[in-house]
Amino acid sequence: MKNVLLSLGHGYSAQALAQRLLPQGWTVLGTTRDASKAERLRSAGVVPVDWTPQAVEDALAQATHLLVSAGPDADGDPALRLAQQAIVRRASSLAWVGYLSTTGVYGDQAGGWVDETTPPDPSTRRGQMRVAAEAAWQAIPDLPLHIFRLAGIYGPGRGPFEKLRRGTARRIIKPGQVFSRIHVEDIAQTLDASIRQPNPGAIYNLCDDDPAPPQEVIEFAAALLGLPLPEEEAFDTAELTPMARSFYAESKRVSNRRIKEELGVQLIYPDYRAGLRALQGA
């Protein structure tokens, strides 16, 4: 039987997974809302699917695997809002379902460690919406669901290099602040490993081995590019949008032990230094 992945919300991480699966003979269907993106999907070997109930239902009828990366909004999960009944009907026929969530569900841990057994305790509205979306997917009977809680994502075209080159990078200093992060290629290889070893009901944290203060990442990236460092700004007095300030409301270190022990993942980029060096040479 041919493997067919339907990607609901075919964004940055889903595109990286498609690049791994297509050479293996998979068919990848990706949703989109505009014609120009549909052409880009076709050029990448992905079959575009209109973001409409009928088109998604038709695509589900073909799918053996489902990846959900469209984030929730104030009205709930957009994929379930669009096609919940079709998903419910197909649930037991799917071999694997992956839902891309966020480590933001753990809330602020004052720099302490969290793993998949840590109860969600979101301190931001975005984190609360993610917890609700996870629960909505978990409530679907017979769905072979795997939840992936992603740390801050970087990779080609996305991360500190782009901000430094555009002159938008900032060096915000908040003592004790640490974030975890993950290279998009390591997201893709972990999803691929899970598809090969399904474990419905599993939750996995996706992050690298080195939680670090955000200013250290900017400093390392600037040194690699030979660009001047942005001026230091104290968090308490920095002018930040509510969205930007909310990122600094939480500090935690995220454990990735489970993806290594259960899925056998060996990170391609175990820390931001390895990831940024590779991007510099790309």
C-alpha positions as CSV (number, residue, x, y, z in Angstrom):
1,M,0.0,0.0,0.0
2,K,1.4,3.4,-0.9
3,N,2.0,5.8,1.9
4,V,0.2,9.1,1.6
5,L,0.7,11.9,4.0
6,L,-1.9,14.7,4.3
7,S,-0.4,17.8,5.9
8,L,-3.0,20.2,7.4
9,G,-1.3,23.5,7.5
10,H,1.7,22.8,5.2
11,G,4.2,25.1,6.8
12,Y,7.9,25.3,7.5
13,S,8.2,22.0,9.6
14,A,5.9,20.1,7.3
15,Q,7.8,21.1,4.3
16,A,11.0,19.7,5.9
17,L,9.3,16.4,6.5
18,A,8.0,16.3,2.9
19,Q,11.6,16.7,1.7
20,R,12.5,13.5,3.6
21,L,9.4,11.5,2.6
22,L,9.2,12.3,-1.1
23,P,12.5,10.6,-2.0
24,Q,11.2,7.5,-0.2
25,G,8.3,7.2,-2.6
26,W,5.6,8.9,-0.5
27,T,2.8,11.0,-1.8
28,V,2.4,14.2,0.1
29,L,-0.7,16.3,0.1
30,G,-0.5,19.8,1.6
31,T,-3.2,22.3,2.3
32,T,-3.1,25.8,1.1
33,R,-5.3,28.9,0.9
34,D,-3.8,30.7,-2.0
35,A,-3.0,29.9,-5.6
36,S,0.6,31.2,-5.6
37,K,1.5,28.8,-2.7
38,A,-0.2,26.0,-4.6
39,E,2.3,26.5,-7.4
40,R,5.2,26.4,-5.0
41,L,3.9,23.2,-3.5
42,R,3.6,21.6,-6.9
43,S,7.2,22.6,-7.8
44,A,8.4,20.9,-4.6
45,G,6.5,17.7,-5.5
46,V,3.6,18.2,-3.1
47,V,0.0,17.9,-4.2
48,P,-1.8,21.1,-3.2
49,V,-5.2,20.7,-1.4
50,D,-7.6,23.6,-1.0
51,W,-8.4,24.6,2.5
52,T,-12.1,23.7,2.1
53,P,-14.2,21.0,3.9
54,Q,-14.8,19.0,0.7
55,A,-11.2,19.1,-0.6
56,V,-9.8,18.1,2.8
57,E,-12.4,15.3,3.1
58,D,-11.4,14.0,-0.3
59,A,-7.7,14.2,0.6
60,L,-8.4,12.3,3.9
61,A,-10.0,9.5,1.9
62,Q,-6.6,9.0,0.3
63,A,-4.4,9.5,3.3
64,T,-2.6,6.8,5.3
65,H,-0.9,9.4,7.6
66,L,-1.9,12.8,8.9
67,L,0.3,15.7,10.1
68,V,-1.4,18.7,11.7
69,S,0.6,21.8,12.1
70,A,-2.0,24.6,11.8
71,G,-2.0,26.4,15.1
72,P,-5.1,27.1,17.2
73,D,-6.7,30.5,17.4
74,A,-9.3,32.1,19.7
75,D,-12.0,29.9,18.1
76,G,-10.1,26.6,18.6
77,D,-8.3,24.3,16.3
78,P,-8.8,25.3,12.6
79,A,-8.4,21.8,11.2
80,L,-11.0,20.4,13.5
81,R,-13.3,23.4,12.8
82,L,-12.9,22.7,9.1
83,A,-13.2,18.9,8.9
84,Q,-13.7,17.3,12.3
85,Q,-16.4,14.9,11.2
86,A,-14.3,13.7,8.3
87,I,-11.3,13.2,10.6
88,V,-13.5,11.3,13.1
89,R,-14.8,9.0,10.3
90,R,-11.2,8.2,9.1
91,A,-9.6,8.0,12.5
92,S,-9.3,4.2,12.8
93,S,-8.1,3.9,9.2
94,L,-5.0,6.1,9.6
95,A,-1.7,4.5,10.5
96,W,-0.2,7.6,12.2
97,V,-1.3,11.1,13.2
98,G,1.1,13.8,14.3
99,Y,0.1,17.0,16.0
100,L,2.7,19.8,16.2
101,S,2.3,21.6,19.5
102,T,4.7,23.7,21.5
103,T,6.8,23.5,24.7
104,G,4.9,26.7,25.6
105,V,2.3,24.3,27.2
106,Y,4.7,23.9,30.2
107,G,4.6,27.6,31.1
108,D,7.2,29.3,33.2
109,Q,9.5,26.9,35.1
110,A,12.0,29.6,36.3
111,G,14.8,28.0,34.3
112,G,14.0,24.5,35.6
113,W,13.9,21.3,33.6
114,V,10.7,19.8,32.1
115,D,10.0,16.5,30.4
116,E,6.9,14.9,28.9
117,T,5.6,13.9,32.4
118,T,5.6,17.6,33.5
119,P,1.9,18.7,33.8
120,P,1.1,21.5,31.3
121,D,0.8,24.8,33.1
122,P,0.7,27.5,30.4
123,S,1.1,31.1,31.5
124,T,0.2,32.7,28.1
125,R,-3.0,32.7,26.1
126,R,-1.1,31.0,23.2
127,G,-0.1,28.2,25.5
128,Q,-3.6,27.8,26.9
129,M,-5.0,27.5,23.4
130,R,-2.4,24.8,22.6
131,V,-3.4,22.8,25.7
132,A,-7.0,23.0,24.6
133,A,-6.1,22.0,21.0
134,E,-4.1,19.0,22.2
135,A,-7.1,17.9,24.3
136,A,-9.5,18.2,21.4
137,W,-7.3,16.0,19.2
138,Q,-6.8,13.5,22.1
139,A,-10.6,13.2,22.5
140,I,-11.1,11.7,19.0
141,P,-11.8,8.0,19.4
142,D,-9.4,5.5,17.7
143,L,-7.1,8.3,16.4
144,P,-3.4,7.1,16.4
145,L,-2.3,10.5,17.8
146,H,1.3,11.5,18.6
147,I,1.9,15.0,20.0
148,F,5.1,16.7,19.4
149,R,5.9,19.7,21.6
150,L,8.4,21.9,19.6
151,A,10.9,24.3,21.1
152,G,11.9,27.5,19.2
153,I,12.4,26.5,15.5
154,Y,15.2,27.7,13.3
155,G,16.7,26.6,10.1
156,P,17.3,27.8,6.5
157,G,15.7,31.2,6.0
158,R,14.6,31.4,9.6
159,G,16.6,32.4,12.7
160,P,19.2,34.8,14.0
161,F,21.1,35.2,10.7
162,E,18.1,36.6,8.9
163,K,17.4,39.1,11.8
164,L,21.0,40.2,11.9
165,R,21.2,40.7,8.1
166,R,17.9,42.7,8.2
167,G,19.1,44.8,11.1
168,T,16.1,43.6,13.3
169,A,18.0,41.4,15.7
170,R,17.9,42.5,19.4
171,R,19.9,41.6,22.4
172,I,17.4,41.6,25.2
173,I,19.0,40.8,28.5
174,K,16.8,39.2,31.2
175,P,18.9,37.5,33.9
176,G,18.3,33.8,34.2
177,Q,16.4,33.6,31.0
178,V,16.9,30.4,28.9
179,F,15.1,28.9,25.9
180,S,15.3,25.6,24.2
181,R,15.4,25.4,20.4
182,I,15.4,22.9,17.6
183,H,16.7,22.8,14.0
184,V,13.9,22.1,11.5
185,E,15.9,19.1,10.0
186,D,15.8,17.5,13.5
187,I,12.1,18.1,13.6
188,A,11.7,16.3,10.3
189,Q,13.9,13.4,11.2
190,T,12.1,12.9,14.5
191,L,8.7,12.9,12.8
192,D,10.1,10.4,10.3
193,A,11.3,8.2,13.1
194,S,7.9,8.3,14.8
195,I,6.2,7.3,11.6
196,R,8.4,4.3,11.4
197,Q,7.7,3.4,15.1
198,P,4.1,4.4,15.8
199,N,3.2,4.6,19.5
200,P,-0.3,6.1,19.6
201,G,-0.8,8.3,22.6
202,A,2.8,9.3,22.9
203,I,4.0,12.8,23.6
204,Y,7.5,13.9,22.6
205,N,9.5,17.1,23.3
206,L,11.5,18.2,20.3
207,C,14.5,20.3,21.3
208,D,18.3,20.2,21.2
209,D,20.7,19.4,24.0
210,D,21.6,23.0,24.9
211,P,19.0,25.4,26.4
212,A,20.6,28.8,26.3
213,P,20.0,32.5,26.9
214,P,18.7,34.2,23.7
215,Q,21.4,36.8,23.7
216,E,24.1,34.1,23.5
217,V,22.6,32.9,20.2
218,I,22.6,36.4,18.7
219,E,26.2,36.9,19.8
220,F,27.4,33.7,18.3
221,A,25.5,34.3,15.0
222,A,26.9,37.8,14.8
223,A,30.4,36.5,15.3
224,L,29.9,33.9,12.5
225,L,28.7,36.6,10.1
226,G,31.2,39.2,11.1
227,L,28.4,41.7,11.9
228,P,28.3,44.1,14.8
229,L,26.5,43.1,17.9
230,P,23.2,44.8,18.6
231,E,23.3,47.0,21.7
232,E,22.3,45.3,24.9
233,E,18.7,46.2,26.1
234,A,17.5,45.5,29.6
235,F,14.2,43.5,29.4
236,D,12.5,45.6,32.0
237,T,12.9,48.8,30.0
238,A,13.0,47.5,26.4
239,E,10.1,48.5,24.1
240,L,8.5,45.2,23.1
241,T,5.3,44.2,21.5
242,P,2.9,42.2,23.7
243,M,3.8,39.1,21.6
244,A,7.5,39.6,22.0
245,R,7.2,40.3,25.7
246,S,5.2,37.1,26.2
247,F,8.1,35.0,24.9
248,Y,10.2,36.3,27.8
249,A,7.4,35.5,30.3
250,E,8.6,31.8,30.4
251,S,12.0,30.4,31.1
252,K,12.7,26.6,31.1
253,R,15.0,23.9,30.0
254,V,13.4,21.1,28.0
255,S,14.5,17.5,28.1
256,N,14.8,15.6,24.8
257,R,15.6,12.2,26.4
258,R,12.4,10.5,25.2
259,I,13.0,11.0,21.5
260,K,16.5,9.6,21.9
261,E,15.5,6.6,24.0
262,E,12.2,5.6,22.4
263,L,12.8,6.7,18.8
264,G,16.6,6.3,18.5
265,V,17.0,9.9,17.3
266,Q,20.5,11.2,17.0
267,L,20.3,14.9,16.6
268,I,21.9,16.3,13.5
269,Y,22.4,19.6,15.3
270,P,22.7,19.0,19.0
271,D,23.2,22.7,19.8
272,Y,22.7,26.1,18.2
273,R,26.4,26.4,17.5
274,A,26.4,23.3,15.2
275,G,23.1,24.4,13.6
276,L,24.3,27.9,12.9
277,R,27.7,26.8,11.6
278,A,25.9,24.5,9.1
279,L,23.5,27.3,8.0
280,Q,26.5,29.6,7.5
281,G,28.0,27.2,5.0
282,A,24.7,26.5,3.3
